[in-house]
Amino acid sequence: MSNTGAAQQAFVKQSLVVNIEVPVRVFDGSTFVDDLTIKDFEIFENGKLQKIEAVYLINKRSIERSNEKKRFNPQTSRNFFLFF
């Protein structure tokens, strides 16, 4: 076995995943919808469906309800508003 073969075996491919928080507010007319689960959302990046790890219902600065595949500690002290 040559040194080149040993060097190729030592190479390990790794990938980096960055989770991003996407705050949303859902309304049915003027009524806030607060009973959504992780299954009610889809998010795409460059046309590719992404896996959603958690959904939190946050009221003011406290987490009222969570639906998690993986546990996170979401930021509750910042607010972002998206208007479409």
Backbone torsions as a table, in degrees:
resi	resn	phi	psi	omega
1	MET	NA	132.9	-178.7
2	SER	-88.6	165.9	177.2
3	ASN	-64.2	-30.6	178.9
4	THR	-62.3	-42.3	178.5
5	GLY	-63.5	-39.7	179.0
6	ALA	-66.5	-39.3	179.3
7	ALA	-65.9	-38.5	178.8
8	GLN	-68.0	-35.0	178.9
9	GLN	-70.2	-28.5	-178.0
10	ALA	-77.9	-16.9	-178.8
11	PHE	-71.2	126.3	179.0
12	VAL	-119.8	123.0	178.9
13	LYS	-78.6	131.1	179.3
14	GLN	-128.4	153.8	174.7
15	SER	-132.0	151.9	-179.3
16	LEU	-110.8	129.9	177.6
17	VAL	-116.2	129.2	178.4
18	VAL	-114.5	120.3	176.4
19	ASN	-82.9	138.0	-178.3
20	ILE	-122.7	132.5	176.1
21	GLU	-82.8	133.9	178.0
22	VAL	-126.5	94.7	178.9
23	PRO	-69.4	135.9	177.6
24	VAL	-137.7	155.9	171.0
25	ARG	-127.7	130.7	-177.7
26	VAL	-116.9	127.8	179.4
27	PHE	-124.0	145.7	168.5
28	ASP	-110.2	96.3	-170.5
29	GLY	69.9	-118.3	178.1
30	SER	-104.8	6.4	-177.9
31	THR	-97.8	124.7	177.4
32	PHE	-69.4	132.4	-179.6
33	VAL	-96.7	114.8	-175.3
34	ASP	-115.7	10.2	-177.5
35	ASP	-112.4	26.6	-179.9
36	LEU	-80.6	151.4	177.7
37	THR	-119.7	177.8	179.7
38	ILE	-59.5	-29.5	-179.4
39	LYS	-73.2	-14.8	-179.0
40	ASP	-84.4	-4.6	-175.4
41	PHE	-118.2	147.3	169.8
42	GLU	-134.2	141.9	175.8
43	ILE	-136.5	136.7	-177.9
44	PHE	-119.5	144.7	172.7
45	GLU	-126.7	118.7	-176.5
46	ASN	52.4	40.8	177.6
47	GLY	79.8	0.1	-178.7
48	LYS	-106.5	126.9	179.2
49	LEU	-63.1	130.5	179.9
50	GLN	-104.7	153.5	179.1
51	LYS	-82.1	130.1	177.2
52	ILE	-95.6	126.1	-175.6
53	GLU	-90.8	-29.3	-176.0
54	ALA	-162.3	152.0	173.6
55	VAL	-132.8	131.9	-179.3
56	TYR	-124.5	139.2	169.6
57	LEU	-98.2	112.4	-177.1
58	ILE	-113.0	126.3	177.1
59	ASN	-115.2	116.3	-174.0
60	LYS	59.1	-105.1	-178.7
61	ARG	-122.3	15.7	179.8
62	SER	-121.8	146.6	177.6
63	ILE	-83.3	114.4	-179.3
64	GLU	-86.0	-34.2	-178.8
65	ARG	-153.3	146.8	177.2
66	SER	-135.9	149.4	175.9
67	ASN	-134.2	101.9	-169.0
68	GLU	-124.4	140.9	166.7
69	LYS	-96.1	-27.0	178.0
70	LYS	-140.5	140.9	-176.2
71	ARG	-79.7	132.8	176.9
72	PHE	-131.5	169.0	174.4
73	ASN	-121.8	84.7	-174.2
74	PRO	-67.7	150.7	175.4
75	GLN	-70.7	125.5	178.8
76	THR	-113.7	0.7	-176.8
77	SER	-98.3	-2.4	-179.7
78	ARG	-117.7	148.4	178.3
79	ASN	-124.2	135.2	174.0
80	PHE	-123.8	141.2	-179.6
81	PHE	-124.0	125.8	176.3
82	LEU	-114.2	126.3	179.0
83	PHE	-116.1	124.2	178.8
84	PHE	-119.0	NA	NA
